[in-house]
Amino acid sequence: MGEVFAGRYELIDPIGRGGVGAVWRAWDYRRRRYVAAKVLQQSDAHTLLRFVREQALRIDHPHVLAPASWAADDDKVLFTMDLVSGGSLAHLIGDYGPLPPRFVCTLLDQLLAGLSAVHAEGVVHRDIKPANILLESTGTARPHLRLSDFGISMRKGEPRLTETNYVVGTPGYFAPEQLMGAEPDFPADLFATGLVALYLLQGSKPDSQALVELFVSHGTPGAPQGIPEPLWQVLAALLQPDPHARFRTATGARKALATAVEMLPEPSPEEEPVEVFDQIGPLPPEYGPSGPLARPGGGGAGTGVGAGAYAGPYAGAAPGSVPAAPTDPRTGPPSDPRAERTDGTYAPLPAPVPPFAPSPVPALAPDAMSDTGSFHLPPPPDRQYESSPGSGSAPTPAELAHAHAPTAAAPVRPGPDEPAATRPYTAERPRTPAHHASSHIRPGPPPKVAIPVLLVALVCFAVGIWALTQI
């Protein structure tokens, strides 16, 4: 089975290789579907920064294949995206060669639609080429294109990760202004899009440098052989060497392309239909359409663990019984816990100790419990103003006031049956009311003593001040 990455992604088999990492087919245990996982091979700071930029891109568009999630495990990192099985435009050209113009227009329109969504996010792709444009395996139905690989893309205004005189991209798909060191901009992506369209129509990689020289020397040349004139006018506007003479936006190029398609001739009946095959190949034997298949020892389909039938050493034991301990091939069968006698027999085991059973709780009388399980308590007796037996008269207000008046707590004396050793600790001391303690205040000195003392103190204070003034 494959390696499980970060406890979530099971790497199955490699399906491609890029500039900074390998692309694997993987099973996502959380989303329960197959994904494409790009595993970073290098771990230097420059590559990690590019990886962070690429995985941070989130563009939800049917013709854009952007990263969906990422994970890290020790010193390895990866990000995942949708699994696209139809291969790239390079595979399609390898199977069919030059493609029909109407089929190319369909692909070009989808590419411009995805590029319009990318540019709307302020992102310049900078690496548009046939190998980075993938196809769903749609067979002979309408093709479905996905723009992928944002490894060197950047947002306008972000700092560049390369030196000023260093150009990043794929040779042969550079715009002329890129070779002059200009800042990445949207028209550079449109120039590469025109080269991709020319590649699909001619079946081979165009010579971009010779094409630029031809435009500079003779202006817009005539349509090459096999390319309809309305379609060539759109491609020529994408391939202008001067970025200001090109389409400024992908949306504008789409509008011009839609007008050109209406003027294209109808396809001939002898034209061979283009079929987009599955280029990835079948899954390994231990995987199925819904995930990993059942594995020996308890693996289950689609889960990887624990979904199959249990086949452990205790399988088949009767419910409620204790199965015998399994035999260990290294130590042999388990030893008998009974003591062996001299004659070779075994003494019987002692009788098992019955389990602890709590003593039964006496049942309550039926009238002592309510319908909800609570208990009925009798009302407390009113001892403050209980009337004398046989009087039958209610207490007077004076008696009520006397009954609720605070009284001093009487000391608790030990009973006659209490041991003498515990009496000093259990008997309470009589408490003295607070107003008794406040009535005993120590009187001050009489006036005939206090006045002479104050006069002597004043005299000493005056003498001290006089002495300080004489220094």
C-alpha positions in Angstrom: 0.0 0.0 0.0 1.0 3.6 -0.4 2.5 6.0 2.1 0.0 7.9 4.2 1.0 11.5 4.3 0.0 13.6 7.3 -2.6 11.0 8.3 -4.9 12.1 5.5 -3.5 11.5 2.0 -2.4 8.0 0.8 0.1 8.4 -2.1 -0.7 5.7 -4.7 1.4 6.1 -7.8 3.3 9.0 -9.6 1.5 10.5 -12.6 3.7 13.4 -13.5 6.7 15.5 -12.6 7.1 19.2 -12.5 10.0 21.7 -11.9 9.9 21.6 -8.1 8.1 18.3 -7.3 6.4 15.1 -8.4 2.7 14.7 -8.9 1.0 11.7 -7.4 -2.4 10.1 -7.5 -3.6 10.0 -3.9 -6.6 9.0 -1.9 -8.0 11.7 0.4 -9.5 10.0 3.5 -11.3 13.2 4.6 -13.1 14.0 1.3 -13.2 10.3 0.3 -12.1 10.8 -3.3 -9.0 10.6 -5.5 -6.9 13.8 -5.8 -3.6 14.8 -7.4 -1.0 15.6 -4.9 2.1 17.6 -5.7 4.9 16.7 -3.4 7.7 19.2 -3.0 11.1 17.6 -3.6 13.4 20.5 -2.5 13.2 22.2 0.8 15.4 25.4 0.3 13.9 28.7 1.3 13.4 29.9 -2.3 11.4 26.8 -3.3 9.4 26.9 -0.1 8.4 30.5 -0.8 7.2 29.6 -4.2 5.3 26.6 -2.8 3.6 28.9 -0.3 2.6 31.3 -3.1 1.2 28.5 -5.2 -0.8 26.7 -2.5 -2.2 30.1 -1.3 -3.9 30.6 -4.7 -7.7 29.9 -4.5 -9.6 30.4 -7.8 -12.8 28.6 -8.2 -13.5 28.3 -11.9 -14.3 25.3 -14.1 -11.3 26.0 -16.4 -8.8 26.6 -13.7 -7.0 23.9 -11.7 -5.9 25.7 -8.6 -4.7 24.1 -5.3 -7.5 22.9 -3.0 -5.6 22.0 0.2 -2.1 21.4 1.6 -0.4 19.4 4.3 3.0 19.0 5.9 4.7 16.0 7.4 8.1 16.3 9.0 10.3 17.9 6.3 7.9 17.2 3.4 5.1 19.3 2.1 2.4 18.8 -0.5 -0.7 20.4 -1.9 -3.6 18.7 -3.6 -5.9 19.6 -6.5 -8.6 17.9 -8.6 -7.4 14.8 -10.4 -7.5 15.4 -14.2 -7.0 12.2 -16.2 -7.1 13.3 -19.8 -3.4 14.4 -20.0 -2.2 17.7 -21.4 -2.4 19.4 -24.8 1.0 18.0 -25.5 -0.5 14.5 -25.2 -3.3 15.4 -27.5 -1.0 16.7 -30.2 1.1 13.6 -29.8 -2.0 11.5 -30.5 -3.5 13.5 -33.4 -1.1 16.1 -34.6 -2.7 19.3 -36.0 -6.2 19.7 -34.7 -9.3 21.0 -36.6 -9.8 24.8 -36.4 -13.3 24.6 -34.7 -11.9 22.2 -32.1 -9.0 24.6 -31.4 -11.4 27.5 -31.1 -13.3 25.5 -28.4 -10.1 24.9 -26.5 -8.9 28.5 -27.0 -12.2 29.9 -25.7 -12.0 27.8 -22.5 -8.3 28.8 -22.0 -9.2 32.5 -22.3 -12.1 32.0 -19.9 -9.8 30.5 -17.3 -7.2 33.1 -17.9 -9.8 35.9 -17.4 -10.6 34.5 -14.0 -6.9 34.3 -13.1 -6.3 37.9 -14.2 -9.4 39.1 -12.3 -7.6 38.0 -9.1 -4.6 40.1 -10.1 -2.5 37.1 -10.9 -0.1 36.7 -13.8 0.5 33.1 -14.7 3.8 33.5 -16.4 4.1 29.9 -17.6 1.4 29.2 -20.1 2.4 26.3 -22.3 0.8 23.1 -23.6 2.2 20.9 -20.8 0.4 23.1 -18.2 -3.0 23.0 -19.9 -4.8 19.7 -18.9 -7.9 18.0 -20.3 -10.6 15.9 -18.7 -11.0 12.5 -20.2 -14.3 13.3 -22.0 -13.8 10.9 -25.0 -15.5 12.2 -28.1 -17.7 14.6 -26.2 -17.0 18.4 -25.9 -13.5 18.8 -24.5 -13.0 20.4 -21.0 -9.7 22.3 -20.5 -8.1 23.2 -17.1 -5.3 25.7 -16.7 -2.8 24.4 -14.1 0.6 24.8 -12.6 0.8 28.2 -10.8 4.3 27.6 -9.5 5.9 30.8 -10.8 2.7 32.9 -10.9 2.6 36.1 -9.0 0.2 38.9 -8.1 0.8 42.2 -9.6 2.7 44.4 -7.1 4.2 41.5 -5.2 8.0 41.5 -4.9 9.8 39.3 -7.4 11.6 36.2 -6.2 14.2 36.4 -9.0 16.9 38.8 -9.9 16.0 41.7 -12.2 18.0 40.3 -15.2 16.7 36.8 -14.8 13.6 35.6 -16.8 11.4 32.9 -15.3 9.3 30.7 -17.6 9.6 28.2 -20.4 11.8 29.1 -23.4 9.8 29.5 -26.6 6.8 31.0 -24.8 8.3 34.2 -23.6 6.8 37.5 -24.6 9.3 40.0 -26.1 8.9 42.4 -23.2 9.8 39.6 -20.8 13.1 39.2 -22.5 13.7 42.9 -22.1 13.2 42.6 -18.3 9.8 44.2 -18.0 7.6 43.5 -15.0 5.1 40.6 -15.5 1.8 41.7 -16.8 -1.4 40.3 -18.3 -0.5 40.9 -22.0 2.5 38.5 -21.6 0.1 35.7 -20.7 -2.0 36.6 -23.8 1.1 36.4 -26.1 1.8 32.8 -24.7 -1.8 31.9 -25.3 -1.5 32.9 -29.0 1.6 30.7 -29.3 -0.3 27.7 -27.7 -3.2 28.2 -30.2 -0.7 28.2 -33.1 0.9 25.1 -31.7 -2.5 23.3 -31.7 -3.3 24.3 -35.3 0.2 23.4 -36.7 1.0 20.4 -34.5 4.5 21.6 -33.7 6.1 24.2 -31.4 6.2 27.6 -33.2 9.4 29.6 -33.4 8.5 32.6 -31.3 11.7 34.5 -32.1 11.3 34.2 -35.9 7.6 35.1 -35.5 8.5 38.3 -33.7 11.0 39.2 -36.3 8.5 38.6 -39.0 6.0 40.9 -37.3 8.6 43.6 -36.8 9.9 43.5 -40.4 6.6 43.1 -42.4 3.9 44.0 -40.0 1.0 41.5 -39.6 1.8 38.7 -42.1 -0.8 36.7 -44.0 -2.4 33.6 -42.5 -0.3 30.5 -42.5 -1.4 27.5 -44.5 -4.3 25.6 -42.9 -5.4 28.5 -40.6 -8.7 30.3 -41.6 -8.3 34.0 -42.0 -10.9 35.1 -39.4 -9.1 32.9 -36.8 -5.7 34.2 -37.9 -6.7 37.8 -37.3 -7.5 36.9 -33.6 -4.2 35.1 -33.2 -2.3 37.9 -34.9 -3.7 40.4 -32.3 -2.5 38.0 -29.6 1.0 37.7 -31.1 1.8 41.4 -31.6 5.4 42.1 -30.4 4.2 45.5 -28.9 2.2 44.7 -25.8 0.2 47.9 -26.3 -1.0 46.6 -29.7 -2.2 43.3 -28.2 -5.5 42.5 -26.6 -5.4 44.1 -23.2 -7.7 41.6 -21.6 -8.6 37.9 -22.1 -12.3 38.9 -22.1 -11.7 41.1 -25.2 -9.9 38.3 -26.9 -12.8 36.0 -26.2 -15.3 38.4 -27.8 -13.1 38.6 -30.9 -12.8 34.8 -31.0 -16.6 34.4 -30.8 -17.1 36.6 -33.8 -14.4 34.7 -35.8 -16.0 31.3 -35.0 -19.2 32.4 -36.7 -17.2 33.0 -40.0 -15.5 29.6 -40.0 -16.5 27.0 -42.5 -18.5 24.0 -41.4 -16.5 20.8 -40.7 -16.5 18.2 -43.4 -18.1 14.8 -42.8 -14.8 13.0 -43.4 -13.2 14.9 -40.5 -12.0 12.5 -37.8 -13.4 13.2 -34.4 -11.0 14.0 -31.7 -11.1 11.7 -28.6 -9.5 12.7 -25.3 -8.3 9.4 -23.7 -7.5 8.6 -20.1 -3.8 9.2 -19.8 -3.3 8.2 -16.2 -4.0 4.5 -16.5 -5.9 2.1 -14.2 -5.7 2.0 -10.5 -3.4 -0.6 -8.7 -5.2 -3.9 -7.8 -5.6 -2.9 -4.2 -7.7 0.2 -5.0 -11.2 0.6 -6.4 -13.4 3.4 -7.6 -14.5 4.2 -4.0 -11.0 4.0 -2.4 -8.7 1.3 -1.0 -10.2 -2.2 -1.2 -10.5 -4.7 1.7 -7.1 -5.6 3.1 -6.0 -8.7 4.9 -6.3 -8.5 8.7 -9.1 -6.0 9.0 -8.8 -3.4 6.1 -12.0 -2.2 4.6 -13.0 -0.8 1.3 -12.7 2.9 1.1 -11.5 3.3 4.6 -8.0 1.8 4.8 -8.6 0.4 8.3 -11.2 -1.4 10.2 -13.9 -2.0 7.7 -13.4 -5.7 6.9 -14.5 -8.7 9.0 -12.7 -9.2 12.2 -10.3 -12.1 12.0 -8.3 -11.8 15.3 -7.5 -14.6 17.7 -10.8 -14.2 19.6 -13.1 -14.4 16.6 -15.8 -17.0 16.9 -16.0 -16.9 20.7 -19.5 -17.3 22.2 -21.0 -14.1 23.5 -20.5 -13.7 27.2 -17.7 -16.4 27.4 -14.0 -15.9 28.0 -12.1 -17.4 25.1 -9.0 -19.4 25.7 -5.7 -17.5 25.4 -4.1 -17.9 22.0 -1.1 -20.1 21.6 2.2 -18.3 21.2 4.4 -20.1 18.7 7.5 -18.9 20.6 6.6 -20.1 24.1 4.1 -22.9 23.4 0.6 -23.4 24.9 -0.2 -21.5 28.1 0.6 -23.2 31.5 -2.2 -24.8 33.7 -2.9 -22.5 36.6 -3.6 -25.5 38.9 -1.0 -26.9 41.3 0.5 -30.2 40.2 0.6 -33.1 42.7 3.3 -35.7 43.1 1.3 -38.4 41.4 1.0 -36.3 38.3 -2.6 -35.1 38.8 -3.7 -31.6 39.5 -5.4 -30.2 42.5 -8.8 -28.7 41.9 -9.0 -24.9 41.8 -10.5 -23.2 44.8 -14.1 -22.2 44.6 -14.6 -18.9 43.0 -15.3 -16.0 45.2 -18.8 -14.8 44.6 -19.0 -11.3 43.4 -19.8 -8.5 45.8 -23.5 -7.8 46.1 -24.7 -4.7 47.9 -27.1 -5.2 50.8 -30.7 -4.7 49.8 -32.3 -1.4 50.5 -35.4 -1.6 52.6 -38.5 -0.8 50.6 -40.3 2.3 51.4 -43.9 2.4 52.3 -46.2 3.0 49.3 -47.5 6.2 50.8 -44.1 7.6 51.5 -43.2 8.1 47.9 -44.9 10.4 45.3 -45.7 9.5 41.7 -42.4 11.1 40.5 -40.1 9.2 43.0 -39.8 12.0 45.6 -40.5 11.7 49.3 -43.3 13.3 51.2 -41.9 15.0 54.3 -44.2 16.0 57.2 -44.5 19.7 57.9 -42.1 20.9 60.7 -43.8 21.5 64.1 -44.2 25.2 65.1 -42.5 25.3 68.4 -42.5 29.1 68.8 -46.1 29.6 69.5 -47.7 26.2 69.8 -50.9 26.5 71.7 -51.5 24.5 74.9 -53.5 21.4 74.5 -57.1 22.0 74.7 -56.9 25.7 74.5 -57.9 25.9 70.8 -57.2 29.7 70.7 -54.8 31.4 68.2 -51.7 33.2 69.6 -52.0 36.9 70.3 -49.7 39.5 68.6 -47.7 39.9 71.9 -47.1 36.2 72.0 -45.9 36.2 68.4 -43.5 39.0 69.1 -42.2 37.2 72.2 -41.8 34.0 70.2 -39.7 35.7 67.4 -37.6 37.8 69.8 -33.8 36.8 69.7 -32.7 34.8 72.7 -29.3 33.8 73.9 -28.3 30.4 72.9 -28.3 28.0 75.8 -25.1 26.0 76.3 -25.2 22.4 75.2 -24.2 20.1 78.1 -23.0 16.5 77.5 -25.6 13.9 78.1 -25.4 11.4 80.9 -24.4 8.6 78.4 -21.6 10.5 76.8 -18.0 9.4 77.8 -16.2 11.7 80.1 -13.2 11.9 77.7 -15.2 13.5 75.0 -17.1 15.9 77.2 -14.5 18.8 77.1 -14.6 18.7 73.3 -18.4 18.3 72.7 -19.7 20.7 75.4 -20.2 24.3 74.1 -19.0 27.2 76.1 -21.6 29.9 77.1 -21.5 32.8 74.6 -21.4 36.3 76.0 -23.7 38.8 74.3 -21.9 41.5 72.3 -23.5 44.4 74.2 -22.0 43.1 77.5 -18.4 43.4 76.0 -18.9 46.9 74.8 -20.2 48.2 78.2 -16.8 47.7 80.0 -14.6 50.5 78.6 -11.4 51.5 80.4 -11.7 55.2 81.7 -9.0 57.8 80.8 -6.9 59.8 83.3 -8.6 62.4 85.5 -8.5 66.0 84.4 -6.2 67.1 87.2 -3.5 64.7 85.9 -4.0 65.2 82.2 -3.9 69.1 82.2 -0.4 69.4 83.9 1.0 66.8 81.5 -0.2 68.7 78.4 1.3 72.0 79.8 4.7 70.3 80.3 4.7 69.0 76.8 3.9 72.4 75.3 6.8 74.0 77.3 9.2 71.3 76.0 8.0 71.9 72.4 8.6 75.7 72.7 12.1 75.2 74.2 13.0 72.9 71.3 11.9 75.4 68.7 13.9 78.2 70.4 17.0 76.0 70.5 16.8 75.4 66.7 16.6 79.1 66.0 19.8 79.8 67.9 21.9 77.4 65.8 
